[in-house]
Structure formats: C-alpha cells, structure tokens
C-alpha cells in the first residue's frame, strides 16, 4: 500500500536511528476493512498500521 510505504519513508528520512538501522524497523497492516457509506459508489479503507522497532534505546518521541 502506498500510504504504508510513505510512512516508512517519512520515518526513515526524519529519524537518524532509522536511517542507520533500516533493517530493524518494520511497518505493516494489522487489520482492516473497507467502509461503504451512503448511496454513492464510494468507499474508504480503514486499517491499523503497526510500526515495529527492534533494539531502539532512544527517546520514543523521536517516532511521533
């Protein structure tokens, strides 16, 4: 999914630890579904994204 890749790229670009350790960070979709509303043929994706970081010893606020 494009938004998941964009999230990973943004975190990697703006976080020094992520740039140095890209193999220790994983981004994935945990669960989701498609939402339909109204009488129009439109829809939206609703999903939970997990950002999993291994062996990080810095400030957690660096990822928010």
Backbone atoms as SQL, in Angstrom:
CREATE TABLE atoms (id INTEGER PRIMARY KEY, chain TEXT, resi INTEGER, resn TEXT, atom TEXT, x REAL, y REAL, z REAL);
INSERT INTO atoms VALUES
  (1, 'A', 1, 'UNK', 'N', 0.843, -1.178, 0.000),
  (2, 'A', 1, 'UNK', 'CA', 0.000, 0.000, 0.000),
  (3, 'A', 1, 'UNK', 'C', 0.888, 1.241, 0.000),
  (4, 'A', 2, 'UNK', 'N', 0.491, 2.189, -0.791),
  (5, 'A', 2, 'UNK', 'CA', 1.301, 3.398, -0.953),
  (6, 'A', 2, 'UNK', 'C', 1.453, 4.193, 0.343),
  (7, 'A', 3, 'UNK', 'N', 0.397, 4.298, 1.139),
  (8, 'A', 3, 'UNK', 'CA', 0.483, 5.078, 2.384),
  (9, 'A', 3, 'UNK', 'C', 1.416, 4.426, 3.393),
  (10, 'A', 4, 'UNK', 'N', 1.451, 3.118, 3.423),
  (11, 'A', 4, 'UNK', 'CA', 2.351, 2.409, 4.337),
  (12, 'A', 4, 'UNK', 'C', 3.802, 2.666, 3.928),
  (13, 'A', 5, 'UNK', 'N', 4.073, 2.589, 2.639),
  (14, 'A', 5, 'UNK', 'CA', 5.428, 2.871, 2.157),
  (15, 'A', 5, 'UNK', 'C', 5.809, 4.325, 2.409),
  (16, 'A', 6, 'UNK', 'N', 4.860, 5.237, 2.253),
  (17, 'A', 6, 'UNK', 'CA', 5.121, 6.655, 2.521),
  (18, 'A', 6, 'UNK', 'C', 5.440, 6.888, 3.993),
  (19, 'A', 7, 'UNK', 'N', 4.734, 6.200, 4.883),
  (20, 'A', 7, 'UNK', 'CA', 5.007, 6.317, 6.315),
  (21, 'A', 7, 'UNK', 'C', 6.419, 5.835, 6.633),
  (22, 'A', 8, 'UNK', 'N', 6.769, 4.685, 6.116),
  (23, 'A', 8, 'UNK', 'CA', 8.115, 4.144, 6.355),
  (24, 'A', 8, 'UNK', 'C', 9.182, 5.099, 5.823),
  (25, 'A', 9, 'UNK', 'N', 8.984, 5.622, 4.621),
  (26, 'A', 9, 'UNK', 'CA', 9.947, 6.558, 4.036),
  (27, 'A', 9, 'UNK', 'C', 10.079, 7.823, 4.875),
  (28, 'A', 10, 'UNK', 'N', 8.961, 8.354, 5.369),
  (29, 'A', 10, 'UNK', 'CA', 8.995, 9.583, 6.176),
  (30, 'A', 10, 'UNK', 'C', 9.724, 9.357, 7.494),
  (31, 'A', 11, 'UNK', 'N', 9.451, 8.244, 8.154),
  (32, 'A', 11, 'UNK', 'CA', 10.131, 7.953, 9.427),
  (33, 'A', 11, 'UNK', 'C', 11.623, 7.756, 9.188),
  (34, 'A', 12, 'UNK', 'N', 11.963, 7.042, 8.132),
  (35, 'A', 12, 'UNK', 'CA', 13.372, 6.810, 7.823),
  (36, 'A', 12, 'UNK', 'C', 14.081, 8.119, 7.477),
  (37, 'A', 13, 'UNK', 'N', 13.421, 8.967, 6.738),
  (38, 'A', 13, 'UNK', 'CA', 14.022, 10.235, 6.312),
  (39, 'A', 13, 'UNK', 'C', 14.249, 11.192, 7.478),
  (40, 'A', 14, 'UNK', 'N', 13.344, 11.198, 8.458),
  (41, 'A', 14, 'UNK', 'CA', 13.394, 12.185, 9.536),
  (42, 'A', 14, 'UNK', 'C', 13.931, 11.654, 10.865),
  (43, 'A', 15, 'UNK', 'N', 14.366, 10.424, 10.898),
  (44, 'A', 15, 'UNK', 'CA', 14.857, 9.834, 12.138),
  (45, 'A', 15, 'UNK', 'C', 16.247, 9.249, 11.898),
  (46, 'A', 16, 'UNK', 'N', 17.232, 9.779, 12.584),
  (47, 'A', 16, 'UNK', 'CA', 18.623, 9.363, 12.388),
  (48, 'A', 16, 'UNK', 'C', 18.813, 7.876, 12.664),
  (49, 'A', 17, 'UNK', 'N', 18.212, 7.359, 13.735),
  (50, 'A', 17, 'UNK', 'CA', 18.364, 5.943, 14.081),
  (51, 'A', 17, 'UNK', 'C', 17.795, 5.058, 12.971),
  (52, 'A', 18, 'UNK', 'N', 16.645, 5.437, 12.417),
  (53, 'A', 18, 'UNK', 'CA', 16.023, 4.646, 11.347),
  (54, 'A', 18, 'UNK', 'C', 16.878, 4.623, 10.087),
  (55, 'A', 19, 'UNK', 'N', 17.520, 5.732, 9.788),
  (56, 'A', 19, 'UNK', 'CA', 18.418, 5.762, 8.623),
  (57, 'A', 19, 'UNK', 'C', 19.600, 4.820, 8.818),
  (58, 'A', 20, 'UNK', 'N', 20.111, 4.736, 10.042),
  (59, 'A', 20, 'UNK', 'CA', 21.261, 3.876, 10.327),
  (60, 'A', 20, 'UNK', 'C', 20.875, 2.407, 10.480),
  (61, 'A', 21, 'UNK', 'N', 19.606, 2.126, 10.825),
  (62, 'A', 21, 'UNK', 'CA', 19.156, 0.751, 11.101),
  (63, 'A', 21, 'UNK', 'C', 17.857, 0.423, 10.367),
  (64, 'A', 22, 'UNK', 'N', 17.800, 0.534, 9.058),
  (65, 'A', 22, 'UNK', 'CA', 16.531, 0.297, 8.360),
  (66, 'A', 22, 'UNK', 'C', 16.028, -1.142, 8.478),
  (67, 'A', 23, 'UNK', 'N', 16.928, -2.076, 8.712),
  (68, 'A', 23, 'UNK', 'CA', 16.533, -3.479, 8.838),
  (69, 'A', 23, 'UNK', 'C', 15.889, -3.796, 10.185),
  (70, 'A', 24, 'UNK', 'N', 15.944, -2.874, 11.142),
  (71, 'A', 24, 'UNK', 'CA', 15.364, -3.107, 12.469),
  (72, 'A', 24, 'UNK', 'C', 14.004, -2.434, 12.633),
  (73, 'A', 25, 'UNK', 'N', 13.436, -1.953, 11.534),
  (74, 'A', 25, 'UNK', 'CA', 12.134, -1.299, 11.589),
  (75, 'A', 25, 'UNK', 'C', 11.208, -1.953, 10.561),
  (76, 'A', 26, 'UNK', 'N', 10.019, -2.317, 11.008),
  (77, 'A', 26, 'UNK', 'CA', 9.028, -2.934, 10.138),
  (78, 'A', 26, 'UNK', 'C', 7.719, -2.174, 10.259),
  (79, 'A', 27, 'UNK', 'N', 7.068, -1.960, 9.131),
  (80, 'A', 27, 'UNK', 'CA', 5.756, -1.317, 9.106),
  (81, 'A', 27, 'UNK', 'C', 4.808, -2.282, 8.408),
  (82, 'A', 28, 'UNK', 'N', 3.671, -2.591, 9.054),
  (83, 'A', 28, 'UNK', 'CA', 2.715, -3.498, 8.426),
  (84, 'A', 28, 'UNK', 'C', 1.300, -3.189, 8.874),
  (85, 'A', 29, 'UNK', 'N', 0.342, -3.708, 8.115),
  (86, 'A', 29, 'UNK', 'CA', -1.078, -3.545, 8.431),
  (87, 'A', 29, 'UNK', 'C', -1.505, -4.729, 9.270),
  (88, 'A', 30, 'UNK', 'N', -2.085, -4.449, 10.434),
  (89, 'A', 30, 'UNK', 'CA', -2.521, -5.497, 11.351),
  (90, 'A', 30, 'UNK', 'C', -3.916, -5.999, 10.999),
  (91, 'A', 31, 'UNK', 'N', -4.842, -5.099, 10.782),
  (92, 'A', 31, 'UNK', 'CA', -6.209, -5.481, 10.437),
  (93, 'A', 31, 'UNK', 'C', -6.848, -4.330, 9.690),
  (94, 'A', 32, 'UNK', 'N', -7.917, -4.623, 8.986),
  (95, 'A', 32, 'UNK', 'CA', -8.589, -3.557, 8.264),
  (96, 'A', 32, 'UNK', 'C', -9.818, -4.054, 7.539),
  (97, 'A', 33, 'UNK', 'N', -10.551, -3.105, 7.009),
  (98, 'A', 33, 'UNK', 'CA', -11.731, -3.423, 6.223),
  (99, 'A', 33, 'UNK', 'C', -12.070, -2.239, 5.322),
  (100, 'A', 34, 'UNK', 'N', -12.995, -2.469, 4.410),
  (101, 'A', 34, 'UNK', 'CA', -13.452, -1.422, 3.500),
  (102, 'A', 34, 'UNK', 'C', -14.778, -0.893, 4.018),
  (103, 'A', 35, 'UNK', 'N', -14.906, 0.435, 4.071),
  (104, 'A', 35, 'UNK', 'CA', -16.125, 1.087, 4.560),
  (105, 'A', 35, 'UNK', 'C', -16.908, 1.661, 3.385),
  (106, 'A', 36, 'UNK', 'N', -18.201, 1.393, 3.368),
  (107, 'A', 36, 'UNK', 'CA', -19.107, 1.971, 2.384),
  (108, 'A', 36, 'UNK', 'C', -20.085, 2.867, 3.118),
  (109, 'A', 37, 'UNK', 'N', -20.440, 3.992, 2.506),
  (110, 'A', 37, 'UNK', 'CA', -21.408, 4.877, 3.157),
  (111, 'A', 37, 'UNK', 'C', -22.282, 5.554, 2.111),
  (112, 'A', 38, 'UNK', 'N', -23.514, 5.758, 2.469),
  (113, 'A', 38, 'UNK', 'CA', -24.436, 6.477, 1.600),
  (114, 'A', 38, 'UNK', 'C', -24.835, 5.696, 0.367),
  (115, 'A', 39, 'UNK', 'N', -25.432, 6.411, -0.569),
  (116, 'A', 39, 'UNK', 'CA', -25.934, 5.795, -1.792),
  (117, 'A', 39, 'UNK', 'C', -24.954, 5.904, -2.951),
  (118, 'A', 40, 'UNK', 'N', -23.810, 6.510, -2.723),
  (119, 'A', 40, 'UNK', 'CA', -22.826, 6.660, -3.791),
  (120, 'A', 40, 'UNK', 'C', -21.919, 5.436, -3.837),
  (121, 'A', 41, 'UNK', 'N', -21.299, 5.191, -4.976),
  (122, 'A', 41, 'UNK', 'CA', -20.413, 4.024, -5.086),
  (123, 'A', 41, 'UNK', 'C', -19.001, 4.292, -4.548),
  (124, 'A', 42, 'UNK', 'N', -18.885, 5.116, -3.530),
  (125, 'A', 42, 'UNK', 'CA', -17.570, 5.426, -2.965),
  (126, 'A', 42, 'UNK', 'C', -17.263, 4.509, -1.782),
  (127, 'A', 43, 'UNK', 'N', -15.992, 4.444, -1.436),
  (128, 'A', 43, 'UNK', 'CA', -15.565, 3.612, -0.317),
  (129, 'A', 43, 'UNK', 'C', -14.298, 4.195, 0.289),
  (130, 'A', 44, 'UNK', 'N', -13.926, 3.691, 1.462),
  (131, 'A', 44, 'UNK', 'CA', -12.698, 4.099, 2.143),
  (132, 'A', 44, 'UNK', 'C', -12.096, 2.880, 2.828),
  (133, 'A', 45, 'UNK', 'N', -10.790, 2.867, 2.920),
  (134, 'A', 45, 'UNK', 'CA', -10.096, 1.819, 3.657),
  (135, 'A', 45, 'UNK', 'C', -9.944, 2.253, 5.108),
  (136, 'A', 46, 'UNK', 'N', -10.174, 1.342, 6.026),
  (137, 'A', 46, 'UNK', 'CA', -9.983, 1.589, 7.456),
  (138, 'A', 46, 'UNK', 'C', -9.073, 0.476, 7.972),
  (139, 'A', 47, 'UNK', 'N', -7.871, 0.847, 8.426),
  (140, 'A', 47, 'UNK', 'CA', -6.920, -0.175, 8.850),
  (141, 'A', 47, 'UNK', 'C', -6.019, 0.341, 9.961),
  (142, 'A', 48, 'UNK', 'N', -5.407, -0.599, 10.671),
  (143, 'A', 48, 'UNK', 'CA', -4.472, -0.303, 11.749),
  (144, 'A', 48, 'UNK', 'C', -3.061, -0.582, 11.252),
  (145, 'A', 49, 'UNK', 'N', -2.190, 0.399, 11.415),
  (146, 'A', 49, 'UNK', 'CA', -0.797, 0.256, 10.992),
  (147, 'A', 49, 'UNK', 'C', 0.073, 0.065, 12.232),
  (148, 'A', 50, 'UNK', 'N', 0.970, -0.894, 12.165),
  (149, 'A', 50, 'UNK', 'CA', 1.909, -1.171, 13.246),
  (150, 'A', 50, 'UNK', 'C', 3.309, -0.750, 12.787),
  (151, 'A', 51, 'UNK', 'N', 3.964, 0.049, 13.604),
  (152, 'A', 51, 'UNK', 'CA', 5.365, 0.415, 13.383),
  (153, 'A', 51, 'UNK', 'C', 6.162, -0.322, 14.452),
  (154, 'A', 52, 'UNK', 'N', 6.879, -1.356, 14.049),
  (155, 'A', 52, 'UNK', 'CA', 7.617, -2.220, 14.970),
  (156, 'A', 52, 'UNK', 'C', 9.101, -1.894, 14.865),
  (157, 'A', 53, 'UNK', 'N', 9.716, -1.511, 15.990),
  (158, 'A', 53, 'UNK', 'CA', 11.123, -1.116, 16.020),
  (159, 'A', 53, 'UNK', 'C', 11.854, -1.998, 17.028),
  (160, 'A', 54, 'UNK', 'N', 12.931, -2.636, 16.595),
  (161, 'A', 54, 'UNK', 'CA', 13.705, -3.526, 17.466),
  (162, 'A', 54, 'UNK', 'C', 15.000, -2.857, 17.921),
  (163, 'A', 55, 'UNK', 'N', 15.371, -3.081, 19.164),
  (164, 'A', 55, 'UNK', 'CA', 16.655, -2.648, 19.734),
  (165, 'A', 55, 'UNK', 'C', 16.845, -1.135, 19.733),
  (166, 'A', 56, 'UNK', 'N', 15.779, -0.386, 19.877),
  (167, 'A', 56, 'UNK', 'CA', 15.866, 1.074, 19.927),
  (168, 'A', 56, 'UNK', 'C', 16.003, 1.510, 21.375),
  (169, 'A', 57, 'UNK', 'N', 17.012, 2.312, 21.684),
  (170, 'A', 57, 'UNK', 'CA', 17.240, 2.750, 23.062),
  (171, 'A', 57, 'UNK', 'C', 17.064, 4.253, 23.238),
  (172, 'A', 58, 'UNK', 'N', 16.619, 4.931, 22.192),
  (173, 'A', 58, 'UNK', 'CA', 16.454, 6.382, 22.268),
  (174, 'A', 58, 'UNK', 'C', 15.110, 6.789, 22.845),
  (175, 'A', 59, 'UNK', 'N', 14.752, 8.030, 22.632),
  (176, 'A', 59, 'UNK', 'CA', 13.502, 8.607, 23.117),
  (177, 'A', 59, 'UNK', 'C', 12.354, 8.210, 22.185),
  (178, 'A', 60, 'UNK', 'N', 11.292, 7.647, 22.732),
  (179, 'A', 60, 'UNK', 'CA', 10.157, 7.197, 21.927),
  (180, 'A', 60, 'UNK', 'C', 9.511, 8.354, 21.167),
  (181, 'A', 61, 'UNK', 'N', 9.648, 9.563, 21.665),
  (182, 'A', 61, 'UNK', 'CA', 9.085, 10.726, 20.982),
  (183, 'A', 61, 'UNK', 'C', 9.761, 11.003, 19.644),
  (184, 'A', 62, 'UNK', 'N', 10.897, 10.397, 19.383),
  (185, 'A', 62, 'UNK', 'CA', 11.537, 10.535, 18.077),
  (186, 'A', 62, 'UNK', 'C', 10.706, 9.897, 16.964),
  (187, 'A', 63, 'UNK', 'N', 9.778, 9.023, 17.333),
  (188, 'A', 63, 'UNK', 'CA', 8.938, 8.350, 16.344),
  (189, 'A', 63, 'UNK', 'C', 7.533, 8.933, 16.262),
  (190, 'A', 64, 'UNK', 'N', 7.249, 9.989, 16.995),
  (191, 'A', 64, 'UNK', 'CA', 5.906, 10.576, 16.954),
  (192, 'A', 64, 'UNK', 'C', 5.912, 11.928, 16.304);
